[in-house]
Amino acid sequence: WLKTLSALTTKIADCANAPAARLAMAELRVVPRDAWPEGASLDDGQVHALHTADHRDPCFILGLHPLGETLHVLRVWCGALEADGINVTAVFNRGSGAEPRRVPMVRRCAWLYEAVFEGSKEELHGYKVEVAGEGRETFCFYDTYAFVESCISDDAVKQMHTGFCPKIFDVMGSHAVEMSGVFGLRFVVWAPRAELVSVVGDFNGWDGRAHPMRRRYLEGGFAGFWELFVPFGEKREHVPLGNKYMLKIRGADGGDRMKIDPFAQEFESPPNHAGIVSGCDDSFSTKPFAWTDAEWLEQRKALAEGDRLRRQPMAIYEVHLPSWRRTADGDLLSYRELAPMLVDHMKALNFNYLELLPLAHHPFDGSWGYQVTGHYACYSRLGSPDDFKFFVNVMHEAGIGVIMDFVPAHFCKDEWALVDYDGSATFEYEDPREGEHKEWGTRVFNFAKNEVRAYLLGAPLFWVERYHIDGIRVDAVSAMLYRNFMRKEGEWLPNKDGGDSYLEAVSLLREMNRRMKEAHPGVIMCAEESTSWAGVTGSLEDPSGLGFDFKWDLGWMNDTLSYLASPSVHRPSKHDKLTFRGLYMQHEKWILPLSHDEVVSGKGSLLDKMSFLDYPPFYDKLQLLKALYGFQVASPGRPLLFMGAEIAQGREWNYQQSVDWHEGEEELRSKVCTWVSDLMGVYQYHKPLHAGDDEPHGAENVGIPRSFEWTEVDNKEACIVGFVRHWDKDRPVLTVCNFSPNEYNNYALGVPFGGTWTVLLNSNDWRYGGTGSGPCNRSELQTTQNGRWGWPACLWFDVPPHSCIMMEAPKDFVPSKFEGDAKCAEDHDAPKPE
């Protein structure tokens, strides 16, 4: 049909100067309908294609087109022109207050009016369409196809094709913009194998005929993008913010499908799923959100200087926001309602970082946010984008950083979302051995396709820029490192070198971390990774280094919980589950999680796990749980605790209901909460408990001595471990944990410094619901002159059952010269204390 149109235009040009009856209107001369050149009016085939939403590229026939040097045809296509008996006029703007030129148009059929007129290109400015009729109110509208400027620049197209577009969230999707003095909506979507794409929504009656998009060409070929500017008026308020919209796509398979905009910045609340024309799009809004966290952002940026980020305390509270707290009737609270409550709670518990389970838009609450459909929109059931900005701003004003989970490994298979987006594998791999994750029932992103890489790289940058997020925790990194992760033989394909590494995903993760550090220094990048891949937190200068700041130590979590779930009589045989970490704790930079994954899906709560095979009394379980928290906080790594654990919640987490806050009002449970608060306070205040997390065995190349040493590593029968944390000239902190139900009176413990030790915390103190045995908080213990098992000094004190005691070294401590290896976890032949 393009060849036919070209030939037709040539014929019309030949007869442009032929005599014809014309009507003079200012400088334009309108050609009467009976004098139009042959083919100026659309033929029946093209009209039928328009009415059946089947035209392959309507921008070539709609709007204003030359028929020769001075002859032009104007075709206006709009649902507002459906009725008979209306008078339609094209009104051309002359500018400078001059009277506009008016061109009466002729009805071709419902929706379509045409006009042929003569005039120079210089005389043709923007036009609008006036509709009048007897007994009708006159109105005007702007013609979508009058706007021929590209919606996406050549540079942006090239950036997408090369795999990274810095402002992709401002380029793609829907945005309220001004074009040629008219305000409207700019739509850009990537659907490379689609045959047709139309924008449908509230503003056009969800009619696929109304706004067919045009293909974007680059250097003579189709670039894979579709674009359209839909005008609404001369004022910004004419743009229908809040309207719902989707994209109607005809795929290469010939089937029509309604799809979401992958870059939509706002969505309907589930189970509805249409995108929303966002009024919170700060890049294009006249009233962007008024942030008041500039000082916080400056402080965050300063963390990138040297190793300041790694030296700061990070007490992390993990939260699933929809189920953290609800109304008495079980209804959801909004971002704005939750913000002050959460701040008060976290400040009371001395947490300084909040980690949120994914809040990118997801259709199924039961996925907890890990099966995402909108990577550029916040979860709408809790409020608008501005409401979430308010939430983050409140956190920053309170001195709390916000980390958010991000899921680039896979996406859900809802037919209206990303799956088979243009009728073929678009965002995913074509071969199901690469493109499908059967275990999770999801599709896998095609990490090798540049446009998909641009989509995934842009998302975390969007959250940091638009919502001031302070950290990104990348979920399921293991599934991005290994092609055979959770796949059976025959269900995966090796890489180009015949191996099982996801080479293209590894390069994506490395680029993601590099781009983030370049654009937003000080933002934290964390990996949830469960394998032995070396270099997850390694430097990007290392070929295998992924460049993350921190990695979750899931091995520590699983080993420790397995140990504590065992009957007390069996724990001595599992003692290495407590000490094994000493062998690898310096290999990466760690976060120590007690996360949501361990308190759901039939696993029970943390309280349930405490010696559960012994069926101990409730009181004993509470004491053991407190000892676990102490062990976590004192060990090298940043502590992370999932909501509900601070009150020793009895049941496992249920995403459909609030934390059982009433349990926290019970006396014993409230004292567990006090223990958590004091633990996190001590952790933040005492540098030895956090500043040297990443150099437990020291770093000779930068002159950092070891920050961790065992003082009691092999007392298996007693189920006791003890260790000291050091940092610079700060007073070291000793931690002793007893994971047995036995009390040990006058226990002898070798320590590296002689003098007066001060008890910081004892989980068995009355303050924490204990029995009061053992040294109480702020009490002082004096070492004896004789050392013990190679240590120069010895402490003698009562060790309560199921307890954790922390002590501060003497004020006048002198670093020990002891260099023996007997304190290493692997030395299981060391003498055992009585």
N, C-alpha and C positions, 0 to 999 in steps of 0.2 A: 504493500500500500504506500510505502514511502516513495518508491519509484514512480508510482502513479501520480502522487501528489507533486513530485518534482516536474513531471511532464506537464501537468495541468497548470502549474505556476508559469511555465514558459509560454504556454498558449495565451494565458491571461495577460502576460506582459506584452505580447505582440499586439493585442487589441486595446491596450490601455489608452491609446490616443485616438481611437475611433470615435466618430461623432456619437454622442448620446445625450439624451435629455438629462440635465443635471440641475439640482437645487442648490443654490449658493447659500452657505451658512458660514458667515465670517469668512475665514480663508479656506475652509473646507468645502468641498463640493460633493454632495451626496448623490450617489448613482441610484436612480429608481430601480425597483426590483425587476421590472421587465427589461431593463437595459444591462443587467449584470452579465459579465462574461460567462461563458459556459464553464461550469465546475466551481464557480465562486461559492455556491451553496453546497453544503455537505451532501453527499449522496446517501441513499437509503442504507447502504451497508455500514457506513460510519455512524450514522444516527442510531442504527440498531445496536451497534457495538457500545455506544455511549449509554443507551437505555438499559442494556443488560450488564453493565459494568464489565465489559469485555474488551474495551479498547486498550491496545498495548502501550500507547504513549500519547495521551490526549493533548499534551502541551504543544504538539506539532500542529494541531488543528484548532485549538481553542485559544481565545485571546486575540490579540492584534497581530496580523501577519501581512507582509508586503505581497502584492500581486504584480509588482513592477516598480519602476522608479518612483511614481507618485500615487499609484493606485494601491489601496489597502482593503483588506477584509477584516471585519471584527465579528467574532462569534462569542456569545456569552452563554454559558451553561450554568444553570442554577435552579434548584428546586423551587425557589420563590417565583419562578416564571411558569409554573405549571398551569395556572388557570387561563381560560380564554377571556377575551374582552379586556385585556389590559394594554396600556400603551407603554412601550419600553423605549427609553432614550439613553444613549451614551453621552455623558457630559464630560467633555475634555477640559481640563484645567489650563488656563492661559497664564496663570501666575501674575504677580504684581498688581492684583486687584482688578485685572481686566475681565471683561465679561466672558464667561466660559463658552465654548463651542458645543452645540447640541446636535447630536446625530440620531435621528429617529431610526429605530431598528425594526426588522421584519420578522414575524414569527415563522420559524421553520417547523417547529413542533413543540409539544410540551417540554419545558426546561430550556429550549434552545432558541435564541434570537440571533439574527445576523444583520450586518450592514456592510455595504461597499461604498467607499468614498475616496475622493482624491485630495491629496495634500502632501506637503513635503514632510520629511521625517522631523525636521526642526520644529514644525508646528504641532507635533503630536506629543503631548505631555500625558501624565497620568490621568486616568478617567475613572468615573464611577457610573453606576447604572441607576437610572431613575425609573420607578415603576408607578404608574398612575392609572386611573380608570374611573368611569362614572360610578359614583357611590362608594368609591374606595379611597382610603387614606393614602396619600402619596408617600412613598418612602424611597430611600436610596441604599445601595450597598456597593461594596467594592468587589470587583471581579478577581477571583483567585488567580486566574491565568493572565492577568495584566502584569503580574510581578514575575519578571523573567530572570531576576538576579539569582545567582546560585545561593543556596542556603548553607552550603558547606564549601569552604575554600579549597582550592587546589592543594595548598600546603597541608590542610587537615586530612584530606583524602590520602595524600602520600604518607603522612604520619601513621594513619590507620593501616595502610598497606605494609608499612615497615615494622609495625608491632608496638608502637607507643605513641600516644597522643596526650601531651601534658594536661590539656584541659578538655579531655574527652567528654566530661559531664556537661560542659557548656556548648559542645559542638553537636553531640548526638541527642536524640530524644525530642522532647517538646519544650519550647521556651516562648514566653511572651516577649516579643521584640517589636521594634519599629523598623519599617522598611519603606523608603520613599515617602516619609511623612505619614504613613498609615500604620496603626498598631494592629497586631494580629499574632497568630501562633505559627511558629516555625517548627516543622517536623522533619527529622532526618532519621532514617532507619537503614540498617544493613541487612539485606536479603538478596544475596548474589544470584541465586538461581530461581527467584520468584518470576512469574510471568506478569503479574499485576499486583499492585499494592494500593489500597485506599485507606484514608483516614476516616474513621466512623466514630461518632460520639453524640453527646446530647445536643451539640450545636448544629448538627445536620440530620437529626432524626435517625441516626444509626443507619443511614442509607449509603450503601457502598457505591452508588452512582455519583454521589455529590462531590467528593474530593479525591479523585484518583491522583496518585502521586506521579511525579516524573522521574525518569531515570537520570542519574548523575553520570555524565561522561567525563573522561579524562584522557587527553592525548588520543582522541579518536575512538576510544573503546568504553564500554559500559564498566563503571568502576565498582559496581556491586551495591551502590547506595541509592536510596530513593528519597526524594525531598519534595517539600511543598510548603509554601507560605499561605496561610489562610487569613485574609484580612477581615477586620471587624469594625474599624472606625478610626476617627481622627483623634480619639482620646484613649488613654491607657485603660480607663475604666470600661471601655467597650469590650475589652477582651474577656471572655467568659471564664474567669478563674473559678475553679471548683467543678467545672464540667467534667464528666467522665468521658473517656475515649479508649479506643483500641485500634488495631490495624487489621484490615481484612486483606489476607494474602492468598493469592492463587499461586500454588506451587508449580514446579515443573511437572508434577504428576497430574496436573489439571484440576486438582481438588481445591476448594476454598476452605479457609480456616481463619478463625478469629484469634488473633494473637495479641499479647500484651506488648507494650513498648519496653524493651529490655532496659532502657535508660530512664524510664519514668521515675520521677522523684517523689511521687505520692501515689498511693493506691487506695481503692475501696477497702473496707474492712472485710475480712473473710467471713463467710464463704464466697462473697463477691470478689471479683478480681480485676475489674477495669482500672486503667490508670486514671489519674486525676490531674487536670491542668493545675499545677501547683501555684499557689499565691505566695509560697515561701521560698521561691527560687532566687536566692540572694544576689546572684550574678546579674540578674535582669530586673530586679525589683527596685522601685523608687524608695521603698521603706524596708531595707534589709534588717535582719534581726540586730538589735542593739546589744552587742557583747560588752561585758564589763570585766573581762579576764585578761586584759593586756599584760598586766604584771605577771600573772601565772604563766602566760605563754613565753615571756622573756626568761623567766626562771627555767622553764622547760628547755628552751633553746640552749641555755647555759650548761645544761646537763651533758651536752655533746662535747664539751671541752675536756680533753684528756679522757680520764676514766671516771669522771664524776657520776655518770649514770650508774655504773656498777658499784659505787661506794655508798650510795644512798640506801636507806632502809625502804623495803617494799613489803608492807603488811597488806595482803590482798584479800578482799572479801568478794567471793564469787556469788553472783546473783542471777536468777532467772526472774526478770522484772515482773512479768505477768502473774507470777505466783509468790512473790516475796510477801506481799500484803494485799488483802482484798477487803471489800466491805463486809459487814456482818452477814449480808445476803449472798456473799460469794461473787459479787460483781467486780469487774476490773477497776482499778484506780488508774488515773491518768499520769502521764509524765510529770505534770505540774503538781499533782497531789502527792506523788511518791517522793519527789525530790527532797522536800524539807524533812520528811520522816526518815528517809534513808541517811541523810546527812547527820541528823541527831544520833541515830543508831551507830553509825560508823565512828563518829567522833567519840561517843561514849565507850566504844570498844577499841579505840586507838588503831583502827585500820586507816591507812592513807592512800590505798588504791582500791578502786572498784573494778571488778571484771564482770562484764555483762555477757551472758549467753547471747547468741546472735540476735540482733535487732534489725538486720536487713529484712525486707519484707518476705514473709513466708505464709503459705496458704493453710498449712496444717499445724495446729498448735502442738499436736503430739510429736512433731519432729523437734520441738524445743528451739526451733529456729535454725536447725542444721540442714534443712532442705529448702533452699532459697529460690525464689522466683524473681525478686527485685533487688539486685545488688546495689542499687543507687537510691533506695527509698527506705525510710525507717518504718518499723512495724506500726500499722495504722490503728490498730485496736486500742492503743494507749494514747493516741493523740496525733497532732499534726507535726510536720518537720520543725516548725517554730517551737512547739511544745517540747520536743526533744532537745532543741538547742537551749531552751530555758533550763532543762534538767541538767545538762552538762555545765552550763554557766554557773548554776547553783553549787555544783560539786567543786568547781574551780574556786569559787569564792570562799569555800570552806577548806581549801587546801587539799582537796582529794582529786587524784588523777583517775581518769576513766580509760579502761582498756576494753576493747570490744572484740568478740570472736568473729572471725571472717572465714568463709567456707569456699575456697577456690578449687577444691578437688573434684566436686561433683555437683549435680543439680537434679531436682525432682522431675518426674516425667508427666506432670499435668499437661494435658493436650493443648491448653491455651497458653502455655508458657514458652520456654526456650526449646523444648524438644522438637526436633524436625521443623525448625522454625520456618524455613521457606519451602517446606515440602520435601526436604532432604536433610541429611545430617549437616547442620549449619554450625552450631556451637560445639557439637560432639564429634567424636571419631565415627567414621562410617562403619568400620568393622566392629561388631559387638564385643569381640575379644579385646578391643581397646576402649570402645565407647560406652560400655555398659558395666555397672557394678551390681552384680546380681545379689550379693549379700545385703546391700543397702536398698536395692530396688531403685537405683538412680542411674543417670547418664554421667559420663565422664567428659569433662571439657577437653577439646582438642588443643592441647598445649603447643602444638606445632603450627597452628594456623595463626597468622599474624593479627588478624582482626579480633580473634578470640583472646589473644595475649593482650592486646590493647584494652579490651573490655576488662580483663582480670587485673591488669596493672593499674588501671584507672580507679578501680573501686576503693582500695584502701586509701589512696591519695584523696579521693572525694570525701571520705569520712573524716579524715584529718583536717582538710581545708574547710569543708562546709560545716562540720559539727564539732570541730576542735577536739576530736578524740586524741588521747595521749598515747595510746598503744594499740597494737593490733596483735591478737593471738590467732595464728593461722591454724585452723583445725585440720586434722587428718593428714598431716604432712607425710606420714608413712605411705599413704596411698598415692602420693605424688612422687615418692622416691623409687618405689618398686612396682614394676608392671605386674608382678605376680602376687601383689599384696591381697590376701584373702581370696585368692583365685586358685582353682584346682588346675591340675595338669590338663592342657588342651583348651583352657579358657583364657589364655593370654598369649600375646605375641612378643617375642624378644625384640630388643632394639636393633638398630642397624649394625651394631657390632656383635650381635648374638647374645648380649647380656640381658639381665633383668632390670637394670636401672632405667628409670624414666628420664632419659637425657634431656628432652625438651621441657619437662616439668622442673627438673633441677635448674636448668638455665632460667626458667621463669621465676623461681623462688629467689635465685641470686639477683636477678634484675629487679625484682620487687623490693628487696632489701636495699639495694644500691639506690634505686630511685627515691625511696623513702628517706634515706639518710641525706641525699643531696637536696631534696625539696624541703624536708622538715626535720632538721637535726634535733635530737633530743627525744623524738618519738620512739617508743619502745616497740620492738618486734619480737614476738614470742612464738615458739613452735610447740605444738602438741605432737610429739613424735615418739614412737614406742619401740623403735628398733635400735640396733647398734651402729647405725650410720655414723661414721666419724666425721666431725666437723660441722655439726648443725649450727653451733655458735662459733665456728671457725671463721677466720678472716676471709674476705672475698679475694684477697691476694693469693690464697691457697686454692688450687683448682677444685678441691672437693669441699671447700668451706661454703656454707650456705649464707653466712652473714647475719644470722639471727642474733639478737642480744641475749636471749634466754631460751632454755628448753625445759619443758616439764619433765621431771624425773618420775616417770610412771613406774619404773622399776622399784624405786624406794617405796612408793605408795603401796604397790602390790605386795612387796616383801614384808613391809612392816605390818600391814593389816593381816596378812596370812599368819605372821608370828603371833599377833595379839588375839586372833580368833582361835588359836590352838588351845587345847586344855593346858592348864598351868604345868601339869606334870610332864608334858611333852615339849615345853618350850626350851629346856636346856639343849635338846637335840636339834633345835632350829635356830640356835643362837647366831649362826652366821648370817641369818636374814637381817639381823640388826647391824652387823659389822661389815658385811660384804661391800657396802657402798664405799668404804674407805679405800677400796682398790681403784675406783673409777671416778670419785667425786671431783677430781681436778680435770677430767677429760672435757667437760663442758661447763657452761655457766647455767646454773640450775634455778628452777622454781620447784618447791616441794608442795605438791598439791594433795589436798584431801577434798576431791572435787565431786561434782554432781554425778559423774559416771559411776562412783562407788556407792551411791545411796539411792539407786533406782533399779527398775526392771527386776524386782525380786531379790536384789542383793541385801536389802535391809538397810537400816540406818547405821551410822557409825557406832551408836550405842548398842545396837543389836550385835555388832561384830565383836564387841569386847568379850573375849573368852566364852563365846556363845556355846561352844561344845561342852563347857563345864556347867552351864545353866546357873551362873552365879547370881547372888542377890543383886537387886537394883543398885544398892549403894556401892557394891564392889565394882559394878560396871562403870558407874560414874567416876570412881577414883581412877580406874584404869584409863578411861577416856581422857581425863585431865593429864595423866602421865604421857599419853600419846601426844597431846597438844604441846606439852613442854619439850618433848623429844624433837618434834617437828620444828619448833621455833628456834631451838638452840643449835640445830644441825646446820651445816653450811648449805645455803640456798634460801630463796625468798619464800616465806610461808604463805600458802593459799588455803582458805577455808570456805567451804560452801555454806550458804545460808541454812540456818536451822541447827548447824553443828554447835553454834555458840550457846544454845540452850539445851543441848543434848536431846534434841527432838527424838521421840520414841519411834515413830513410824518412818518409813522411807519417803523420799520426796515424791510428791504427786503434782505434776505440772498444772493440774486443774483446780488446785486449792491452795490457800495461803499456808505459810509456815504456821505451825501450831503455837502461836504466841502465848496462848493461855498456859501452856506448859512452862514457859519461861517465868511465870509468876509464882511457880512452886518454889519453896525455899531452897531446896538443894540445887535445883536447876538454875535458879537465879545466881547461885554462888559459883556454878560452873561458868556462867556468863562473866562474873566478876574475875574469875581466874583468867579467862581469855583476854579480858581488857587489860589486866595487869601484865600478862605475858607480852602482849603486843606493845604496851608502853615501855616495858623493860627492853624489849627487842629494839625499839626505835631509839631509845636513849643511849644505850650502851653500844658503842661502835664495834667492839669485838664480836658482837652477835650478828653483824651484817657487813661491815666494811671489807672484810677479807673473804667473803663467801667464795670467790672464784680462785683463791690461792690457798686452799687448805694445807697443801704441802709446800707452800712457798713458791717464789718465782725468782730464781737467782739472776736471771738476765736483767731484771729491773730492780733488784735489790730488795725484794719483799720476802721477809721470813715467813715460815709456815704460820698459818692462822688457826690451825686445828691440830690437836694432839690428844690421843687417847690416854687417859689415866687409869681406866679400868675397862679392858677390852675382852678378857677371856674368862670372866667369872660366870660361866654358863649355868652352873647349878643354882647360883643365887639369882640369875636373870637380871643382873645389874650391869649397866654400862656407865662409864664416866668419861668426860672429855673436857678439855679446856679450849676456849676460843681466845685468840690474841689479836690485837691490832695496835701497831705503833707503840706509843707510850701510855695508852689507856690501860686501866687496870683490867687484867684478864678476867674472864667469867668461866667458872666451873659449873658443869651440869652433871648431876647424878640422877639416873632413872632406875627405878626398881619396878620391874614388870612381873614380879611374883606376888602372891597373896601373903607372903611372909614378912614379918618385921625383923630387922636385923639391928640388935642393940649393940651399941659401942662398936660400930663398924669402923674398920681401919682403912683409910684411903690415902694412898700416896699422892702427893701434889708437888708441883714444880717450885713453889715458893713457900718459905717459912714466914710465920707472923700471924697477924689477926685477919681472918677471913670473915666477911660480912654476908649473912644470908639475905639474898634479894627476894627470893620466892620459895615457898614450900607449899606444894599443892595440897598437903595435908593440914595446912593451917586452918584454924576455925573460920577465918575469913572466906575460905573457899569450900566450906562444908566438910572439912576433914575432922579427924578426931583430936587433932592438936599434938600428936606425937611427932618426934623429930624436932630439929631446931626451928623456932618460929621466925617469921619475917623480921628482918632488921637485927636479929640476934648476932652475936659474934662468936667465932670459934677460933681457938688458939692451936696452932700446930705444936706437935711435940718435937723435941730436938732430933730424935732419931728418924731417919727416913724409912721408906718402905718400897721394896721391889724396884730399886734403882732410882726412886725419886728422893730428892734431898729432904723432904719434909713429909709429915703425916698428920692427917685430921682424923679425929675419933668422934663419931656422932651416931645417933640413932637414925636408921633409915626406915621410914614407914612403908607399909605394903602399898603396892600400886601407886607409886609416888614419883614426883619430879622435884628436885631441889636445885636451885641456882644460887651460887655464891660468887662474891666479888673478891678478887685477890687483895692482899694487904696493900695499903696506900704506898708503902715504901718498898714494893716488890722490886726485885732485881732479876732481870731475865736469866733463866737458867742456862748453863753451858752444857746441859745434858744433851748428847747427840745420839743416844742409843736408838736402835731400831726395834726395841722390845715393845714399843707402843703402836707399831703398825698392825693393822687389822689382820694381815696375813700371817702374823707370827702367833700361831695357835699353841706354841710350846712354852710360852711365857709362864712363870710361876703363878699359881692361883692364890689369891688372898683367902684368909680364913673366913 
